[in-house]
Amino acid sequence: MGIQEINEINGDSLPLLSLNHVSFLCKSVRGSVKFYQEVLGFILIKRPSSFKFEGAWLFNYGIGIHLLQRERGANAPTKPSFINPKDNHISFECTDMSLVKMKLEEMGIEYVSAVVVEGGVKFDQLFFHDPDGYMIEICDCYKLPVIPLNPCSVLKKHPLAATHELRLALAKDNDWIMDNLIADIIDITF
């Protein structure tokens, strides 16, 4: 018994564009910011000053990560004793898995790897934990085509992210945007 596809397309679904951010509770926002900056290349960005709780917002690759300080005394989940690729996780695509492996090893970050072969297409996956035990996957999954199970299904495409080549171009544009944002912030603060 598998998952059953709905045969009719419902035009009343929510008018979504893309995933905006993921949010994680942290034992130390400062430690988690350091991890996401140094390991994954995220950039600290301004968050609303009206928030009355400790946290940080980071951004890169077209997605935000919101880190929230766990309240004192709150039951913190224990960091898993092993890396299980079937746990909940966030995943990032990359262009050079060998370089990712080398960098993780240089940083002393334990990971597990997997190779998936589907219809003659091979892609690699690496899984590791952040300081709070949240699972992160790095993959070259762009190699695997996205094929709807129902031929009547229509994938809603973000107006900017149609192909892998365009994604890479957007990453370069994202660097330009962030460079200019930082320049603007420096102009504002001085």
N, C-alpha and C positions, 0 to 999 in steps of 0.2 A: 504494500500500500504506500504510494508516494504522494507527493504534494499535487493537488489538483489545480490546474490553471483555469481561471474564470474565462469563459469563451467570449463574453461580450465586453467591449471596451466601455467603461463608464466615463463619459465626458464631464462628470461632476466631481472628479478627484480634485484635491487641493492644487492651487496654482503655484507649485514649487519651482524654484530655479536650480538650487544646488544645496549641498551640505554646507552649512556656515561654520560650525565649530563643534568640538567635543569638549566636555567639561569633566574635570577630575577633582575629587577631594584629595587633599595632600596632608601628610603629617608635617611637611615643611615646604611652604610655597617657595622659599628662597632656594632650597636644594633642588626642587623639581624644575624651577626656572633654569638653573645652571645646567641640569641634564638636558632639557629640551633645546637650549641654546647650543651647548657644546656638542651634543651627540647628533641631534636632528637638524640643527641649523635654523631654529625658529628665532624670531626677533621679538623682543618685548615691545608692546604697543600700549598706547594710552587706553585706559578703561574709564568708564564713567566715574567721576569724582563723587557722585551721589551715593555710591555703594558704601555702606557702613560696616563692611566686613573685609577681612584681609584676603587678597587674591591677586592674580596677575593674568594679563591677557598676552598671548603670543600669537604671531601670525607668520606664515610662509606657505608657499606651494598652493595658494588659493584657499587655505583653510585656517581657521583659528583654533587655538587650544586655550581653554579657560581653566585656570588653576584656582581652586578655592581652599582656604585653610580649613582643615578639619577642626571642629570645635573640641576644646579640651574635654576629656572624659568621654568623648564619643567612641563607641566601639569601632576601632579601626580594623579592617580586614587584615589578616595576616598575609605576608608576602608568600606566595606559593613556594613550596620547597623544590619544585621542578618546573620546567617549562613545558606546558601542554599546548600545542598548536590549536587544539580544539576549544580552548578557553575564549571568552569574549576578547576582542582585540581591535585595534585600529591598524590600518595598513597603508603603507606609502609605497608608491612605485619608484623605481630607480632605474638608471641606465647602465650601471656597472656593479654587478653583484660581487665580483672579485674585490673591488675597491671597498665596498661596504664591509665584507668579511675582514679584510686587512685592518680597516679602521676600528672595527669593534674589538678585534684582538689587541690592537695597540692600546685601546682604552680599558682593556681588561673586562669587557662586558661579555658575560656568558650568553651563548645563543645555541639554538638548535636549527638545523637546516632540513629542508625537504625539497625534493624534485618532483614535479607533477608533469605527467605526459598525457595529453589528451588529443586524439585525432592527429597524431604526428607532431603536435606542437609541444615543446618542452619549456617550462618556466621554473625558476628557482624561488624559494621562500626562505627567509630567516626570521626567527622569532626570539624575542628577548623581553625582559621586564624593565619598566622604569623604576625609580626609587620607591614608589608606593606599591609595586607589584602589578601595575597595569601592563597588559600584554601589547607589544608592538610587533608588527610584521613589516618587513621590507621585502619587496618582490619585484620581479620583472613581468608582472601579470599582463602588461599591455600587449604581450605577444599572443594572448588568448583572445580570440574574437568573442564579442558579446552577441549571443544568438538567442532571441526570444523563443520560449518553448511553444508559444501559440503564434502561428503565422499571422494572426490578426492583430497581435500586440504591436503597439507603436511605442518605441522608446522616446521619452522626452529628452531632447538634447539641450544641454546648456548652450546658449547662443555662441559661447566662446570655446567650448571644448569638444571638438568633433573628432580629431585624430590625434595619434601619439605625437606626430611632428608638431601639430599645433600646440599640444600640451607643453612640449619642450620650448617652443617659442614663447608661450605664456609665462613659463618659468623665468625666462630672460627678461620679459616685460615686467614681471613681478619684482625682479631685482632692481630694475630701473625705477619702478614706482617707490619701492622701499628706500632707495638711495635718495630720491627727491623728497620723500616724506621726512627722512632724517634731516636733510638739508633745511627743509622748511621749519622743523621743530627747533633746530639750532638757531635759525634766524629769529624765531619767536622768542626764544629764551635769552638772547643776548641783546 
